[in-house]
Amino acid sequence: MERERLIRTVEAILRGTGYRTARMDFRGSCFDVVASGLFLLLFIKVATNIDTVTEEQAEDLKRLSRFFRASPLIVGVKTKNTELEEGVVYERFGIYALRPETLYDILVENELPAIFAERGGFYVRINGELLRELREKHGYSVNELARILGVSRKSLINYERGEQAVSLEVAVRLEELFDEPLAEPIDVLHSAVEARLDVTPETPLEREILERLRNLGLGVVKVRKAPFNAVTKEDEFSILTGIDEKKTRSMVRRAEMVAEVGRIINSDGVFILEKTRTEVVGEVPLIPKERLKEIRDADELIEMIEGLKKEIRKHGV
């Protein structure tokens, strides 16, 4: 499946289940679709082959997800030279990856997958306490059940303690033996990820502006692979912040994408440029760096952004 068609498929699945979506068209972006549901926000990277997602993209994806209390997800159809299996969860740099059909099953059919792929094959996590209860109920000792399953005594003890994943073959034998579902579903859409938030600015201009924003009392998280350069926050108010030398066609397109994303995640946007006149592009204010120096605190910056947006709406631009 070509990437363009894959992205459209993902968008259709999300919209069909009530999500509002915005799509990125930014080369090398850490996410391609952002989706907002009633209780859930998703940042999704779409890649025909999930191995093409770089570590830098994955780290930015995790940073954004942590910052916005969202869930990151990768949707693709291949890994290396093999097809991803439907109903199986894969992983890339600590982010869940799956086929669009699996996403459909989760969102439309309310069927969470239980199988995950690791080196060596497919595995599941099982309810260890239930396994111990069933083993005792059916009169098996640890040694007896381990022998039936073809695993070591230590492995079986680890299964019951919840300390070791079970190969798919062993999980099937267990469920056939006890006629009980033991596999625990993977809550793909509510994944907690760790992310390093202290990222070094890439240019002197970025360093200068991000430091100024911090001095205003804003929390700042730098990102490298997105249409914006950083996300900034004051209490519950977040700003997608772009930084550039001057207004160009590509900068305007970035601002338009920031506006689209902002509408979905309920965030404002601003672009701070080395040189520009103050104006608004797609409800995203462009302000010169020098004007930032006149602002005393985070509240004043927020008021300025809101004021510029209201002014532009008033004049119907």
C-alpha positions in Angstrom: 0.0 0.0 0.0 1.5 3.3 -1.0 2.0 5.9 1.7 -0.5 8.4 0.4 -3.2 5.8 0.3 -2.2 4.6 3.7 -2.5 8.1 5.2 -6.0 8.5 3.7 -7.0 5.1 5.1 -5.9 6.1 8.6 -7.8 9.4 8.4 -10.9 7.6 7.2 -10.8 5.1 10.1 -10.4 7.9 12.6 -13.1 10.2 11.2 -15.4 7.3 10.8 -15.2 6.8 14.6 -15.8 10.4 15.5 -12.2 11.7 15.7 -11.3 15.2 14.4 -8.1 15.0 12.4 -5.4 17.3 10.9 -2.8 16.1 8.4 0.8 17.2 8.1 2.5 17.6 4.8 5.9 18.4 6.3 9.0 16.5 5.0 10.4 14.2 7.7 7.8 15.2 10.3 7.6 13.1 13.4 3.8 12.7 12.9 1.5 12.7 9.9 -1.9 12.8 11.5 -3.1 14.3 14.8 -6.5 13.1 15.9 -8.7 14.2 18.8 -11.5 12.2 20.2 -13.8 12.7 23.2 -11.3 11.6 25.7 -8.2 10.8 23.6 -5.5 12.7 21.6 -3.3 10.7 19.2 -0.2 11.7 17.3 0.3 9.2 14.5 3.3 8.6 12.3 2.3 6.8 9.0 5.1 4.8 7.2 4.7 2.0 4.7 7.7 0.3 6.3 7.8 1.0 10.0 11.6 0.6 10.0 11.9 3.9 8.1 10.8 5.8 11.2 14.0 7.2 12.6 15.0 7.4 16.3 14.9 11.2 16.0 11.3 11.2 14.7 10.3 8.7 17.4 11.8 10.8 20.2 10.0 13.9 19.0 6.8 11.9 18.7 7.2 10.8 22.3 8.0 14.3 23.5 4.9 15.7 21.9 2.8 12.9 23.3 4.1 13.4 26.8 3.7 17.2 26.6 0.1 17.0 25.4 -0.8 13.9 27.4 -1.5 12.1 24.2 -0.7 8.7 22.8 1.9 8.1 20.1 1.2 5.5 17.4 2.9 4.2 14.2 0.8 2.8 11.4 2.4 0.8 8.6 2.2 -2.4 6.6 5.8 -3.7 6.5 8.8 -4.3 8.7 12.1 -5.2 6.9 10.9 -7.4 4.0 7.9 -8.9 5.6 4.3 -7.8 6.0 3.0 -6.8 9.4 0.4 -9.3 10.7 -3.1 -8.1 11.3 -4.0 -8.2 15.0 -0.3 -8.1 16.1 1.3 -5.1 17.9 4.9 -4.2 16.9 7.2 -1.7 18.4 9.6 0.9 17.1 11.8 2.9 19.5 9.3 2.3 22.3 6.2 3.3 20.3 3.5 0.8 19.4 3.2 0.1 15.6 0.4 -1.8 13.8 -1.5 -2.3 10.6 -4.4 0.0 9.6 -6.7 -3.1 9.8 -5.7 -3.5 13.5 -6.4 0.1 14.1 -9.8 -0.4 12.6 -10.5 -3.4 14.8 -9.6 -1.4 17.9 -11.6 1.7 17.0 -14.6 0.2 15.2 -14.9 -3.3 16.6 -13.6 -2.5 20.1 -11.2 -5.4 19.8 -7.9 -4.8 21.5 -5.0 -7.0 20.2 -3.2 -9.3 22.6 -0.3 -10.5 20.5 2.9 -8.6 20.2 6.0 -9.2 18.1 9.5 -9.5 19.5 12.7 -11.1 18.2 12.1 -14.7 17.9 8.3 -14.6 17.2 5.0 -13.6 18.6 4.1 -13.4 22.3 1.3 -12.5 24.7 1.1 -11.4 28.3 -1.2 -13.6 30.3 -3.1 -13.2 33.6 -0.6 -15.0 35.9 -2.9 -15.1 38.9 -5.7 -16.7 36.8 -3.2 -19.2 35.4 -2.1 -20.3 38.9 -5.8 -20.6 40.0 -6.6 -22.8 37.0 -3.5 -24.9 37.4 -4.4 -25.6 41.1 -8.1 -26.1 40.3 -7.3 -28.7 37.7 -4.8 -30.4 40.0 -1.5 -29.8 38.1 1.7 -29.2 39.9 4.2 -26.7 38.5 6.4 -29.5 37.2 3.5 -31.4 35.6 2.1 -28.3 33.8 5.6 -27.2 32.7 6.2 -30.7 31.2 2.9 -30.6 29.3 3.6 -27.2 27.9 7.2 -28.0 27.0 8.7 -25.2 29.1 11.0 -25.0 32.1 9.7 -25.0 35.7 11.2 -21.5 36.1 9.4 -20.2 33.1 6.0 -21.4 34.3 6.7 -19.7 37.7 7.6 -16.5 35.9 4.3 -16.7 33.9 2.3 -17.0 37.1 4.1 -14.1 38.6 3.6 -12.0 35.5 7.3 -11.6 35.0 7.7 -13.2 31.6 5.8 -13.1 28.3 4.5 -16.3 26.9 5.1 -17.5 23.3 2.0 -17.6 21.2 2.3 -21.4 20.8 2.3 -21.9 24.6 -0.5 -19.4 25.1 -2.7 -21.4 22.7 -1.9 -24.6 24.5 -2.8 -23.1 27.8 -6.2 -21.8 26.5 -7.0 -25.1 24.9 -6.0 -27.0 28.1 -8.1 -24.9 30.4 -10.7 -23.6 28.0 -10.3 -20.1 29.4 -9.0 -16.9 27.8 -5.7 -16.0 29.5 -4.1 -13.5 27.2 -4.3 -9.9 28.4 -5.2 -7.2 25.8 -2.7 -4.5 24.9 -4.2 -1.0 25.4 -2.6 0.5 22.3 -4.4 3.8 22.5 -3.4 4.6 26.1 0.3 4.0 26.1 2.6 5.8 28.5 6.0 6.7 27.1 9.2 8.1 28.5 10.7 11.1 26.8 13.7 13.3 27.3 12.5 16.9 27.2 15.8 18.8 27.4 16.7 19.1 23.7 19.5 21.4 22.6 18.5 24.3 20.2 19.8 23.8 16.7 20.6 27.4 15.8 21.7 30.6 17.7 18.4 32.2 16.8 16.5 29.2 18.3 18.7 29.4 21.4 18.1 33.1 21.9 14.3 32.9 21.4 13.7 29.8 23.5 15.8 31.3 26.3 13.7 34.4 26.2 10.5 32.4 26.3 11.8 30.5 29.4 12.6 33.8 31.0 9.0 34.9 30.5 8.0 31.9 32.7 6.9 29.5 29.9 7.8 25.8 29.9 9.6 25.1 26.7 10.1 21.8 24.9 12.2 21.8 21.7 11.2 19.5 18.8 13.2 18.9 15.7 10.9 17.0 13.3 7.7 19.1 13.2 6.4 22.2 11.4 7.0 24.1 14.7 10.3 24.4 16.5 9.0 24.1 20.1 5.9 23.7 22.3 5.6 26.2 25.1 3.2 26.2 28.0 1.8 28.4 30.7 -0.6 26.5 33.0 -3.1 24.9 30.7 -2.3 27.3 27.8 0.0 25.8 25.2 1.6 27.4 22.1 3.0 25.8 19.1 6.0 28.0 18.4 7.8 28.4 15.1 11.1 30.1 14.7 12.6 31.4 11.4 14.8 34.0 9.9 12.1 35.6 7.7 8.8 35.1 6.1 9.1 32.7 3.1 6.6 30.5 1.2 7.8 27.4 3.2 7.4 29.3 6.5 3.9 30.4 5.6 3.0 26.7 4.8 4.4 25.7 8.2 2.3 28.4 9.9 -0.8 27.0 8.1 0.0 23.5 9.3 0.5 24.8 12.8 -3.0 26.5 12.6 -4.5 23.1 11.5 -2.9 21.2 14.3 -3.8 23.9 16.8 -7.5 23.6 16.0 -7.4 19.9 16.7 -5.3 20.0 19.9 -6.8 23.2 21.2 -3.5 25.1 21.1 -2.5 28.5 19.8 0.4 29.1 17.5 3.0 31.8 17.0 5.9 32.3 14.7 8.8 34.5 15.9 11.0 35.7 13.1 14.3 37.5 13.0 12.8 40.1 10.7 9.1 40.5 9.8 6.2 42.9 10.1 3.5 41.8 12.7 0.7 40.0 10.9 -1.3 36.8 11.1 -1.2 33.7 8.8 -4.0 31.3 9.1 -4.7 32.6 12.6 -1.1 32.2 13.6 0.6 35.5 14.4 4.0 36.3 13.0 6.0 38.7 15.3 9.5 40.0 15.0 12.1 38.9 17.6 12.5 42.5 18.8 8.8 42.7 19.8 9.4 39.6 22.0 11.9 41.7 24.0 9.1 44.2 25.0 7.0 41.5 26.6 7.3 41.2 30.4 5.8 37.8 31.1 3.9 34.8 29.8 0.5 36.3 30.3 1.4 39.3 28.2 2.6 37.1 25.4 -0.7 35.1 25.5 -2.7 38.3 25.5 -0.8 39.6 22.5 -1.4 36.4 20.5 -5.1 36.5 21.4 -5.4 40.2 20.6 -3.8 39.8 17.2 -6.1 36.9 16.3 -9.2 38.9 17.4 -8.0 41.9 15.4 -7.6 39.9 12.2 -11.0 38.2 12.7 -12.6 41.6 13.2 -11.4 42.8 9.8 -12.5 39.5 8.2 -9.0 38.5 7.1 
